[in-house]
Amino acid sequence: MNGAPEPSQTVQRVKVGMIGLAAVVLLIALASAIIGSVTRERPVPGAAQANLVAEIAAGNSVAAAPATGEPLAEMGVAPSTANSQAAAQ
């Protein structure tokens, strides 16, 4: 066992370490690209489109109940104060 390694061995070890580090980084990048392409959501043929459904739902709720400034009453969660006032009179 020598006390100090030769400079050529040190350079070789540094090169091997850098190549190993580069290989690990490339493998991680490749795995990330593969996983990203697999998990990317693809539209299903014949499935409802979210933006179209939202527009239709918003259009129906506005036509069914006039805007009274009571969002809970418009959703049907709580009774409207206009209905309770009309019933009291």
Buried (B, 14 or more C-beta within 10 A) or exposed (E): EEEEEEEEEEEEEEEEEEEEEEEEEEEEEEEEEEEEEEEEEEEEEEEEEEEEEEEEEEEEEEEEBEEEEBEEBBEEEEEBEEEEEEEEE
